[in-house]
């Protein structure tokens, strides 16, 4: 979905946390360096690193019973944050509607369609079965879990509580870009905590058989679906090469209805690199990235809402937007097939083949 910088940030944060866990001046320097790189990649990774190092440091300092205060204290803080978002309408916060069971971490496997969701439930069920077998071994076979099992379980439960409290989307101002898919991103962290629990409980040897089978099925599915996206991007590069250098384009591409990943039009954006301008690109207008759109520029929109409408295909083109070319899906039976046509005033960005709709004069004047 274009979140590679976020995934990189989370990976660096956990590597830094592993170095911090080992203690020692050298490891702390490594942790600091990795945390800095995480911050450069994405602020969420750095925030996770900072929060976890503080939590683990307190967990180490406190004795057994005072430690029990940490989980409810963190939960109360995030409950307060939840009501803060609820009470400030200007933030336009919204919450995930999938339900509590989709906050356990297995939702990270649900990517391109219903079959991934079904597989993710199998993965969760297998994890529960294996953890239950490990508990059975503790009780009846005197097997001992890892020394970090209670910390791992604590972090996992606190992580789930945080996911319940945080909004999925919000914005910091009326014209600011969205902080979007926050919980959908952070369940990756919850998933890592869940896996750390499984690593610490002492799983039976047969558990790896089911895990390997689930992984094999997952990557077969992934190969099949990313191959379709690769074909769409290849088509986009072919089309972009035929356009005059410096053409302003709007990329409009909708994923199949059961796909969780919806932002497949980023593949078309990539095809423009070095040749054309993706006028609807959301990053510069959001003002949350290093490259920012200035008023009056010719190559990218300065409006967050306009960017959203253009990419979704619902935007009606104004005279002031032209010249503009739409790269769009032109075959209902093959979402990877793309075409390119210049847009006219009054057309929707997703449908340059349709006749223009006359625009009210006042709309045109207000935009200009």
Secondary structure, DSSP 8 states (H G I E B T S, - for coil): ---HHHHHHHHHHHHHHHHHHH-SHHHHHHHHHHHHHHHHH-HHHHHHHHHHHHHHHHHHHS-HHHHHHHHHHHHHHHHHHHHHHHH-GGG--B---S-GGGGSSGGGG--SSHHHHHHHHHHHHHHHHHHHHHHHHHHHH-----TTHHHHHHHHHHHHHHHHHS-SBEESSTTS-EE-SHHHHHHHHHHHHHHHHHHHH---TTHHHHHHHHHHHHHHHHHHHHHHHHHHHHHHHHHHHHS-TT-EEEEE----TT-S---TTHHHHHHTTTT-EETT-HHHHHT-SSS---TT-SSS-S-HHHHHHHHHT--B--GGG-S-EEEEE--TT-TT-EEEEE--TT-BTT-TTS------HHHHHHH-
